[in-house]
Amino acid sequence: MTRSRFRTGLMAGTAGLALLALAACEPATAPDTPRTAQQESDMTETAAPASALIDRALAFTPPSVEARPVTIEQLGRTRTDNYAWLRDDNWQQVMRDPSVLDADIRAVLEAENAYYNQVMSPLAELEETIFQEMRGRIREDDSSVPTRDGEWFYYSRFREGGQYPIFARRPADENGEISGEEIILMDGDAQAEGLEYFRLAAFEHSPDQRYAAWAADTNGSEYYEIRIRDLETGEDIATLTDEGYGSLVWANDSRTIYWVWRDESARPKRVYRQAIDSTERELVYEEADDGFFIGVGRTDGDSWISIYTGDHTTSEIRLYNANDPAAEPLLISEREEGVEYSLTETGNGMYIRTNQDGAVDFKIMRAPVSDPRRENWEDFIPHRSGTFINGLMGFENWLVRSERERALPRIIVRNVESGEEFAISFEEEAYALGMSGGYEFATDEMRFTYESPSTPRQTWDFNMATRERTLRKEQEIPSGHNPDDYTVRRLNITARDGVEVPVTILHRADTPIDGSAPLLLYGYGSYGISIPATFSISNLSLVDRGMVYAIAHIRGGTDNGYQWYLDGKLDRKMNTFNDFVDAGRALAAAGYTTEGRIVSFGGSAGGLLVGAAMNQAPELFAGVIGAVPFVDVVNTISDPTLPLTPPEWNEWGNPITDEAAYDYMLSYSPYDQVTAQDYPHLLATAGLTDPRVTYWEPAKWVARVRELRTDNGLTLMRTNMGAGHGGASGRFDSLRERAQDYAFALMVAGLADAEAEIEEAEAAE
């Protein structure tokens, strides 16, 4: 039996990010050598370095966005929104066809782009240099490690200069080794030719390996077209829908597909079952609750098709016999508010990861594979407070679980027959792990990835029976990389309420830790998502220029367990922002930087983070980068027509019905809390077809900051007019956008002047 879905990564909260591991648990303290009075004076002088780039930029007149006040009455409260008009009433059509955007709104976005280009033009050469540095750290003709599925080995690769992956396979010989010629199954570059945007959500071959189902989005709105490809001819033989969610799975007959449909509000609402040679589709499930999203999958041993529905805190799963194309659903456990569960199949049972009965950090239960309904669950591995069970993966003879304790991850392997278990050990103080089981169920081999902020990713095959590790691949850095040139540290800073917050630090070994270096502080802190200590080809371009890079593992994620998430949501959300500000202050006190020389960076809900922190402590930051930032919190969470609003009510509260939730949300909403004060330099980015954080949130935020700020700092916005939440889709195009972000960071940190072509830019004007 083979599985048709290749699982990658350990699930962390709702995002599936790789695990974060941090070990050196020491508090942030001052450097060992006390600073002299002269050093303190020097630090004060470097807090706001002179910059010809900034001076030049401030000479330009920014766009003026017209205020059209709208009075909003809600729960007996009144607020005025000067920029509500930037939300196109036709936004649902704009997601599918950007050309229908209101002309006045388009004019604002284009004016902001023109102003951004004017300000940043002297940095074009620096942006290109950073881009080439990042690109130089990529092996352009890279390939994934092949994974066997019966008679074939599957892999993806890139061609030199290619933007998109090529999916291919090669035959396995009688000894289980790769042999024969490559067969290209999909050429991403060819498929994307002529398109401004192209993103694959899935490319899944059928169990008999004759067909592949694939889903692609061509404008960034996340409406996916689902097609079926005959792998023998290379031709697409059917198009199932152009309104897919990107989630699909094969039944074991290799002729039936389960796929998820999106409604006009871009929410996944239905699951259809369809034969690939038929235009008829059968509705097998429809979700009535707008707060619940849907996904489809297969259990590890391919016994069941699963339909998962849930919000951020509640789960419900229905199983369908994968061998029966007309199967009826088996409801595993009815939804119960606050109770989450997931299923993992092995050869001797179905294992359930759940937080029922108050198991905050989750426990494991077991049931028969043939009937894993809740009445058949039995306790297996008990809840252990402080040890967060992060995910499970099943094989015929093995159950593998990932755990995190004190922000340190580990992989535990258990023989399901003998009950013997052991941990796979790692040596570095800070690292990230990913894990996958491949396609085959009856195997002793699992695969994991290992990396750290200074160590490029390594891919290992691990024999669970012999405990032998085989290094299959090490990320190649063509331009060169020596991990010994860098220092990675884990600090615990003390937040204002006495809680210790982990912080990961990366800097060059020769960077002075005396307060003179600028620092980029990154954070997220929502939905239980933990941020892994991964190797980044992008961050090195900051660090190599003398900047310190730091990740604040703040409350709202699960870095320190599930309670860490609960302590950073709803009426405890302010902890998230306080942790971030306190981390910045502690890093300055410890000599990693100076207050006023920090650039904060956060995307999506991380944009909420940096926006709230900017309002709370503007003097701490030299600059703020909000990438597709969720900043118009009260308006967005009060609009149930938006795709993500109903599922968000148990994350933020419901300001439509709950006065306390409204008041608390208003107290931190970055857009609503912009006041007349000095602010750091600001860059916000947007995607016109973004269904997650709609373009008007950053547009409104930028307009309000520019209107109310009392200094003459920069307020910039860059909108990708042909992309959505993830930005540009090509691997090099996305690097260019990051190079632009980092050029801004270097400029406001005072590190860009030496590399910028100021005179040439001025002459060109």
Buried (B, 14 or more C-beta within 10 A) or exposed (E): BBBBBBBBBBBBBBBBBBBBBBBBBEEBEEBEEEBEEEBEEBBEEBBEBEBBBBEBBBEEEBBEBEBEEEEEEBBEEEBEBBBBBBBBEEBBBBBBEBEEBBEEBBEBBEBBBEBBEBBBBBBBBBBEBBBBBBBBBBEBEBBBBBBBBEEBBBBBBBBEEBBBBBBBBBBBEEEEEBEEEBBEBBBBBEBBEEBBBBBBBBBBBBBBBEBBBBBBBBBBBBBBBBBBBBBEEEEEEBEBBEBBBBBBBBBBBBBBBBBBBBBEBBBBBBBBBBBBEEEEBBEBBEBEBBBBBBBBBBBBBBBBBBBBBBBBBBBBBBBBBBEEBEBEBBEBBEBEEEBBBBBBBBBBBBBBBBBBEEBBBBBBBBBEBEEBBBEBBEEBBEBBEEBBBBBBBBBBBBBBBBBBBBBBBBBBBBBBEEEEBEEBEBEBBBBBBBBBBBBBBEBBBBBBBBBBBBBBBBBBBBEBEEEEBEEBBBBEBEEEBEEEBBBBBBBBBBBEEEBBBBBBBBBBEEBEBBBBBBBBBBBBBBBBBBBBBBBBBBBBBBBEBBBBBBBBBBBBBBBBBBBBBBBBBBEBBBBBBBBBBBBBBBBBBBBBBBBBBBBBBBBBBBBBBBBBBBBBBBEBBBBBBBBBBBBBBBBBBBEEEBBBBBBBBBBBBBBBEBEEBBBBBBEBBBBBBBEEEEBBBBBBBBBBBBBBBBBBBBBBBBBBBBBEBEEEBBBBBBBBBBBBBBBBBBBBBBBBBBBBBBBBBBBBBBBBBEBBBBEEBEEEE
